[in-house]
Amino acid sequence: MTWEPVIGLEIHAQLKTRTKMFCRCPVGFGAGENTQTCPVCLGFPGALPVMNRRAIEWTIKLGLALGCEIAEHAVFARKNYFYPDLPKGYQISQYDLPSCIDGKVLLPAADGDRLIGIVRAHLEEDAAKTVHVGGRSGRIGGADASLVDYNRGGTPLVEIVTAPDIRTADEAKRFLQLLRQTIVELGISDAEMEKGTLRVDANVSVRPSGSDELRTRTEIKNMNSFNFIARGIDAEVARQIRVCESGEEVRQQTYDFDAATGTLTARRTKEEADDYRYFPEPDLVPVQPPAELVESIRAELPESPASRIRRIEPALDLDRATVLVTGGLDRLWDETVTAGADRVASANVIANNLVGAGVDASAVDAGELAKLVEARDRIPRAAFDEAVGKLAEPGFAADPYLAQEAVSDIDELGPIVDRIIEENPGQVLAYRGGKEGLLGFFVGQVMKETQGAANPRVVSEIVRQKLST
């Protein structure tokens, strides 16, 4: 029997409003522990919440970008559970009447566009941050103690819940990259996983291929990169297949994924909605956005990342287009090509050299970059790398680097290639035995010997010719 994964995602994005969701405490990353709190976000008796208008407008903007219907009447509720990071003993969240419902996100793929359903996007307040002290991994398992920083508590948080429409770990990763770029371009969140402003939980189940049933699912939490999320999903899919094929039943549980060891650890039985005893928040009025407000926000929406991928894909290919768009690099690419640079070469330089050098793409003069792209095979590699690293500096000019010429003289490079070949007989045998990828090794050795001054294209041709005789 073959098995098919069924994957749904729950994405939490902190909104970068100036103040918290229901009080006027500042929102910010990196402040001293428990310095951005007040009686409201600490849950003191008698303290009353007041809604953050900007957070509501930004939630509507996100919902529209995700193709959602915007509710004319949304209600905040109390989600009751007891945990140290929740001082009130409940979280204010939207439940059965959220602000955004029934959306669709287009995910470009090699075999055609996929539509990923968005069940809901609702607004809530974030919980505080629990810091586990001691132990090997900084998680609760094996920790010596747990401390709570209430600065994060009360921060506006949008939760996006997808339909179980995702079928592979790679598809989940690509969807999340596209969604993150959408959020960032809307200007509503930094969506940085390393800072906790974007967090993702994955709901995973498996079923026989061709079936349409929805079986018992598990939830994977505490994954802090898109690569780790994909690995965690793959690990859980493999675990569930083993469980099913052994004749046992999958239990509805929550798991942590340890990226260092590739292992899953069961934490608790997953709750159902009834466990939270939702009821309407009595201290807040319903959210009823005027139709003219919704339409004015709709008019502000930029072209979606998915649409831009499909637009520039014919000039490149799907993979390159996706890398550029999800990295926020496609506008620089478009300007560089307009300035006269080759389309594919520009994409490669921007996605590889520019990003590898840590250069801020928004500060780069596309005209100067275009000059470097066109001269990349004529100037020494060392000069090219140095120039790329300085592209974002004010007043950068490519001309001084363009004046340098890479060594292309066969008579000068030939003896160096001969020496490299003579010093590496094992690699020579392997190359001639079919491992043609070793060509890069020989080219790299020659570039190292010439301190980056050789023309890599000429070196490659010389090495290939000498190794074929």
C-alpha positions in Angstrom: 0.0 0.0 0.0 1.2 3.5 -0.8 0.4 6.4 1.5 -0.4 10.1 0.9 0.4 12.8 3.5 -2.3 15.3 4.4 -0.9 18.5 5.8 -2.4 21.7 7.2 -0.5 24.6 8.6 -1.2 27.1 11.4 0.9 30.2 11.0 1.2 32.9 13.6 2.5 36.3 12.5 3.2 39.1 15.0 2.0 42.5 13.7 4.5 45.3 14.0 2.1 47.8 15.4 3.6 50.5 17.7 1.5 49.2 20.7 0.0 46.0 21.9 -3.4 44.6 20.9 -5.5 45.7 23.9 -3.3 48.2 25.8 -0.8 51.0 25.0 2.4 49.1 26.0 5.1 49.4 23.2 5.8 46.4 21.0 9.4 45.6 20.4 12.1 42.9 20.2 15.1 42.9 22.5 13.9 45.0 25.4 14.8 44.0 29.0 12.6 41.2 30.4 9.2 42.4 31.8 9.8 46.0 31.0 7.0 46.5 28.5 4.0 45.6 30.6 1.0 47.2 32.3 -2.1 46.1 34.3 -4.0 45.3 31.2 -1.5 42.9 29.6 -0.7 41.4 33.0 -4.3 40.7 33.6 -4.8 42.7 36.8 -8.4 42.7 38.1 -10.5 45.6 36.8 -8.2 46.4 33.9 -10.2 46.6 30.6 -9.0 46.0 27.0 -9.3 48.5 24.2 -8.9 47.3 20.6 -5.9 48.4 18.4 -7.5 49.9 15.3 -4.3 49.5 13.2 -4.1 45.8 14.0 -7.7 45.3 12.8 -7.0 47.2 9.6 -3.8 45.1 8.9 -5.6 41.9 9.6 -8.2 42.9 6.9 -5.3 43.8 4.5 -3.8 40.3 5.0 -7.2 38.6 4.6 -7.7 40.4 1.3 -4.2 39.4 0.1 -5.1 35.8 0.9 -8.3 36.0 -1.1 -10.5 35.8 2.0 -14.0 37.1 2.6 -14.0 39.9 5.2 -16.6 39.4 7.8 -19.1 42.2 8.4 -19.4 41.1 12.0 -16.4 39.5 13.8 -16.3 38.8 17.5 -13.5 38.4 20.1 -13.8 35.5 22.5 -12.1 34.2 25.6 -10.0 31.1 25.0 -9.6 29.5 28.5 -6.6 27.6 29.5 -4.1 27.8 32.3 -0.4 28.2 31.6 2.4 30.4 33.1 2.6 32.6 30.0 -1.1 33.5 30.2 -1.6 35.8 33.2 -5.4 36.2 32.8 -6.0 32.5 32.6 -7.5 33.1 29.1 -6.4 34.5 25.8 -8.5 37.0 23.9 -8.9 35.6 20.4 -11.4 35.3 17.5 -13.1 31.9 17.4 -16.4 31.1 15.5 -16.7 34.6 14.0 -13.2 35.6 12.7 -12.4 38.6 10.6 -11.3 36.6 7.5 -12.6 33.4 6.1 -12.6 31.1 3.0 -9.5 32.3 1.2 -7.3 30.8 -1.5 -3.6 31.2 -2.2 -2.1 30.3 -5.5 1.1 28.3 -5.2 3.1 28.1 -8.5 4.5 24.6 -9.2 6.2 22.8 -12.0 3.2 20.7 -12.7 0.7 23.6 -12.6 -0.6 26.0 -10.1 -1.9 24.6 -6.8 -4.6 26.3 -4.8 -4.1 26.2 -1.0 -7.3 26.9 0.9 -7.3 29.4 3.8 -9.9 28.4 6.4 -9.5 31.5 8.4 -7.2 34.4 9.4 -8.1 35.7 12.8 -6.7 38.2 15.2 -5.7 37.5 18.8 -3.2 38.6 21.5 0.1 36.7 21.8 1.1 34.8 24.9 4.2 35.7 26.9 7.5 34.0 26.2 8.6 31.1 28.4 12.4 30.7 28.7 13.6 27.2 29.7 16.8 27.5 31.6 19.4 24.7 31.7 19.2 21.4 29.8 20.7 20.5 26.5 18.3 22.2 24.0 16.6 25.1 25.8 13.3 23.3 25.7 11.1 22.2 28.6 12.4 18.6 28.5 15.4 18.4 30.8 15.3 22.1 31.8 16.3 23.1 35.3 13.7 25.9 35.5 11.3 28.0 33.4 11.1 31.8 33.5 8.5 34.0 31.9 9.0 37.3 30.0 5.7 39.1 29.7 6.9 41.7 27.2 5.5 39.6 24.3 2.1 39.0 26.1 -0.6 41.1 24.4 1.2 41.7 21.1 -1.2 41.6 18.1 -1.0 38.2 16.5 -2.7 37.0 13.3 -3.2 33.3 13.0 -3.6 31.9 9.5 -5.1 28.4 9.3 -4.8 26.5 6.0 -7.1 23.8 4.7 -5.5 20.3 4.7 -4.6 20.8 1.0 -0.8 20.4 1.2 0.6 17.0 0.1 4.4 17.1 0.6 6.9 18.7 3.0 8.5 20.6 0.1 5.1 22.0 -0.9 4.6 23.2 2.7 8.1 24.8 2.7 7.3 26.6 -0.6 3.9 27.8 0.6 5.4 29.2 3.7 8.1 31.1 1.8 5.5 32.6 -0.4 3.2 33.5 2.5 6.1 35.1 4.4 7.0 37.3 1.5 3.3 38.3 1.1 3.2 39.3 4.8 6.5 41.2 4.6 5.5 43.1 1.4 2.2 44.2 3.0 4.3 45.9 5.6 2.4 44.4 8.6 5.1 42.2 10.1 8.8 41.5 9.9 7.9 37.7 9.9 11.3 36.6 11.2 11.3 33.1 12.6 14.6 33.7 14.4 13.0 36.5 16.4 9.7 34.6 16.9 7.6 37.1 14.9 6.6 34.2 12.6 5.8 30.8 14.1 4.5 27.7 12.4 2.8 24.5 13.6 2.1 21.7 11.2 -0.9 19.3 11.4 0.0 16.0 9.7 -1.9 12.8 8.9 -1.5 10.1 6.3 -4.0 8.1 4.3 -4.0 5.5 1.5 -3.2 7.1 -1.8 -6.4 7.9 -3.7 -8.5 8.1 -0.6 -10.3 11.3 0.4 -10.7 10.5 4.1 -9.2 12.7 6.8 -7.6 10.5 9.5 -6.3 11.3 13.0 -3.7 14.1 12.8 -0.8 15.1 15.0 0.6 18.6 15.5 4.3 19.4 15.2 5.4 22.5 17.1 8.6 24.5 18.0 10.3 24.5 14.6 12.2 27.7 13.8 13.1 27.5 10.1 11.4 26.5 6.9 14.0 23.7 6.4 13.3 22.3 9.9 9.6 22.4 9.2 10.0 20.4 6.1 12.2 17.9 7.9 9.8 17.6 10.8 6.9 16.9 8.5 8.9 14.2 6.6 9.8 12.6 10.0 6.2 12.6 11.2 4.9 11.2 7.9 7.4 8.4 8.1 6.5 7.7 11.8 2.8 7.6 11.0 3.3 5.2 8.1 5.2 2.9 10.4 2.4 3.1 12.9 -0.3 2.4 10.3 1.5 -0.5 8.7 2.1 -2.1 12.1 -1.7 -2.3 12.6 -1.7 0.4 15.3 -3.7 3.6 15.4 -2.2 7.1 15.3 -3.0 9.1 18.5 -3.9 12.8 18.4 -0.9 14.3 20.1 1.5 17.3 20.0 5.1 16.7 19.1 8.4 18.6 19.3 10.9 18.1 16.5 14.6 18.2 17.4 16.4 19.3 14.2 19.8 18.3 15.7 18.8 14.6 16.1 15.9 14.4 13.6 13.7 13.0 16.4 10.1 13.7 17.4 9.1 13.8 21.1 5.5 13.5 22.2 4.5 16.3 24.6 0.8 16.1 25.3 -2.6 15.0 23.9 -3.8 17.6 21.4 -6.8 19.7 22.7 -10.1 20.1 20.9 -12.0 23.4 20.7 -14.4 22.3 23.5 -11.4 22.0 25.9 -10.9 25.8 25.7 -14.5 26.7 26.7 -14.8 29.6 24.3 -17.3 32.3 25.0 -17.6 35.9 23.7 -15.4 38.5 25.4 -17.8 40.6 27.4 -15.5 43.7 27.5 -15.2 44.2 23.7 -17.7 45.2 21.1 -17.9 43.2 17.8 -15.7 44.3 14.9 -17.8 45.7 12.1 -15.6 47.3 9.4 -17.3 49.7 7.1 -17.5 48.5 3.4 -15.7 51.6 2.3 -12.8 50.9 4.6 -12.4 47.4 3.3 -12.5 48.6 -0.3 -9.9 51.3 0.4 -7.6 48.7 1.9 -8.2 46.4 -1.1 -7.1 49.2 -3.5 -3.7 49.4 -1.6 -2.8 45.8 -2.2 0.4 45.3 -4.3 0.8 42.6 -7.0 1.1 39.3 -5.2 4.3 37.3 -5.1 2.6 34.3 -6.8 1.6 36.6 -9.7 5.1 38.0 -10.0 6.6 34.5 -10.1 4.3 33.5 -13.0 5.1 36.8 -14.8 8.9 36.5 -14.7 9.0 32.7 -15.1 9.1 32.8 -18.9 12.2 34.9 -18.8 14.0 32.5 -16.5 12.5 29.3 -15.1 10.2 28.5 -12.2 13.0 27.8 -9.7 14.9 31.0 -10.4 11.7 33.1 -10.4 10.7 31.6 -7.1 14.0 32.3 -5.5 14.0 35.9 -6.6 10.4 36.7 -5.6 10.4 34.9 -2.2 13.7 36.6 -1.4 12.4 40.0 -2.3 15.0 40.3 -5.1 12.9 40.4 -8.2 12.5 44.1 -8.4 16.3 44.5 -8.4 16.5 41.8 -11.1 14.0 43.6 -13.2 15.9 46.9 -13.0 19.2 45.2 -13.7 17.9 43.5 -16.8 16.3 46.8 -17.9 19.8 48.4 -17.5 21.1 45.9 -20.1 22.3 42.8 -18.3 21.6 39.3 -19.3 18.4 37.9 -17.6 19.8 34.5 -16.4 23.2 35.9 -15.5 21.5 38.7 -13.5 19.4 36.2 -11.6 22.4 34.0 -10.7 24.5 37.0 -9.6 21.7 38.4 -7.4 20.5 35.1 -5.9 24.0 33.7 -5.3 26.8 36.3 -5.2 24.8 39.3 -3.8 22.9 37.3 -1.2 26.1 35.3 -0.2 27.9 38.6 0.4 25.1 39.8 2.7 24.4 42.9 0.5 21.2 44.9 1.1 19.4 44.6 -2.3 17.3 47.7 -1.7 20.5 49.8 -1.5 22.0 48.6 -4.8 22.2 50.7 -7.9 20.9 48.4 -10.7 22.9 50.2 -13.4 26.2 49.5 -11.6 25.2 46.0 -10.9 24.4 45.5 -14.6 27.9 46.6 -15.5 29.4 44.0 -13.2 27.1 41.2 -14.5 28.1 41.8 -18.0 31.8 42.0 -17.1 31.9 39.0 -14.7 33.9 36.8 -17.1 36.4 39.5 -18.1 37.5 40.7 -14.7 39.4 38.7 -12.1 37.2 36.8 -9.7 38.7 38.5 -6.7 37.8 41.9 -8.2 34.3 40.8 -9.0 33.7 39.5 -5.5 35.1 42.6 -3.9 32.9 44.8 -6.1 29.8 42.8 -5.3 30.5 43.2 -1.6 30.6 47.0 -2.0 27.5 47.4 -4.2 25.4 48.8 -1.4 27.9 51.4 -0.4 26.9 55.1 -1.2 28.4 56.3 -4.4 29.6 52.9 -5.5 31.0 52.8 -9.1 31.8 49.7 -11.0 34.3 51.3 -13.5 37.5 50.9 -11.4 36.8 47.2 -11.2 35.9 46.9 -14.9 39.4 48.3 -15.8 40.9 45.1 -14.4 41.3 42.2 -16.8 41.2 38.5 -15.9 44.1 36.4 -17.1 42.9 34.6 -20.3 46.3 33.8 -21.9 46.4 30.1 -22.6 50.2 30.1 -22.6 50.2 31.6 -19.1 47.4 29.4 -17.7 48.4 26.1 -19.4 51.5 25.3 -17.1 49.4 26.1 -14.0 46.7 23.6 -15.2 49.4 21.0 -15.9 50.8 21.3 -12.4 47.4 21.0 -10.8 46.6 17.9 -12.8 49.9 16.3 -11.9 49.4 17.0 -8.2 46.0 15.4 -8.1 46.2 11.9 -9.8 43.3 10.5 -7.8 40.9 13.2 -8.9 42.2 12.8 -12.5 41.3 9.1 -12.5 37.9 9.8 -11.0 37.1 12.4 -13.6 38.1 10.2 -16.4 36.1 7.4 -14.8 32.9 9.5 -15.2 32.8 11.9 -12.2 32.6 15.0 -14.4 31.6 17.1 -11.5 35.3 17.2 -10.5 35.9 19.7 -13.2 34.9 22.3 -10.7 37.6 21.1 -8.3 40.3 21.6 -10.9 39.0 25.0 -11.9 38.8 26.0 -8.2 42.4 25.0 -7.7 43.6 27.0 -10.6 41.6 30.0 -9.4 43.2 29.6 -6.0 46.7 29.4 -7.5 46.1 32.6 -9.5 44.4 34.4 -6.5 41.2 34.8 -8.5 42.9 36.5 -11.4 42.2 33.9 -14.0 39.2 33.8 -16.3 37.2 30.9 -15.0 35.6 30.2 -18.4 39.0 29.9 -20.1 40.3 27.8 -17.3 37.4 25.4 -17.6 38.0 24.9 -21.3 41.8 24.3 -20.7 41.1 21.8 -17.9 38.5 20.0 -19.9 40.7 19.7 -23.0 43.7 18.5 -21.0 41.7 15.9 -19.1 40.2 14.5 -22.2 43.6 13.6 -23.7 
